[in-house]
Amino acid sequence: MTTKRRGFRDAYAERAPVAAEDGGGPRPGLSGRKPAACGPVRCIAGHRSAIPLREALILQAAISHPWLLHDHLEELAAAEFRHVDTQKLKGALIDVFAHHFC
């Protein structure tokens, strides 16, 4: 078994017996954990660098629901992105939408 799996298994085993032994009660969970952070904002870790969660969610919404760009293209263009890759993707989305759908 890999070290990573063993670590997850051991961490779960430490919390799981508490709920199982008493026959109920609060389930073990992540309530005591803090969310992953990348400086002052939450991020999605990638193989190169972390993408801020805000930027990832905005781009995911635009890609998954392209009709939103019809009403909110100017707001997307005005949004400031810090990550280089999200800036490039945002620019490409705006170009594609502006040249093919407007």
N, C-alpha and C positions, 0 to 999 in steps of 0.2 A: 504494500500500500504506500502511496506517495506521502511525503511529509506534509504536503498541503492538506490532503484528505484526512490524514491522521489528526492534524491540528483542528480541522472543522469538527471531526467526530468527537474528539476529546472536549472541545468547547461546548458542544451540544450535550454531551453526556454529563457535564457538570451541572447544567441547568435543567435538563429533562426529568431526572428522577424526582425532583421536588414536586412537580405536578402529578406525576404518576403514582407516587407513594400515598399521597393524601386523598386520592380519588377525585380530584378536581381542583378547584381554585384557579387562580390566575395562571395562565399558560406562560411558559418561559418565552422570552422574546428579546427584542432589541431595545426595550424601553430605556435601559441604562446607558446605551451607547449614544454617542454624538455622531451626527452625519459627517461623512468625509468632507474635508474642506480643502480648498486651494486658496490660500490667503483669505481675504474677507468674503469670498463667494464660493458656493459649492461648484464642484467640477465633475466632469466625466473623464476618467483617466483613459488615455489612449496609449499607443505604443510610442508615440513621439513626445507628446505633452498633453496636459490636461485641458479639456475644452470646458469653458464655463457652462454650467447647467442652463442658465438663461439663454445663451446663444444657441445651444443645442436644441432646446425646446422650441424656440422661435423658428429655427430652420426646419425642424421636424414637422411643425404645424404647417408651414408654408409648402413643404414637399407633399405631405399627406393630404392636405386640403387646398389645392391650388386656387380654388375659387375665392379664397380669402385674399389672394393677391389683387384681385380686381378692385376691392374696396380699400385695401390697406397697403398698396405698393409704395406710396409715398412715406408711410410710417416705417416700413421696412428699410427703405433707402436712407431714412434719417437715423435709424438705430445705429449706435456705435458698437462695433464688435472689437474685442481686444485680440482674439486669437487669429492668427494669419490665415489658417485654413477656413475658418468660418467667414472671414472677410471675403475670401475668394469665392466660396460657395454662394454667399449672399449676392455678390456682384454677378455671378453667372445666372442665378435665379432671376434677378431683376432684368438682365439683358435678354434672357430667353422670353420672359413674360412680355416685356416691352416690345420686342421685335416680332413676336408671333401671335400675341393675343390682344394687343391694343390697336 
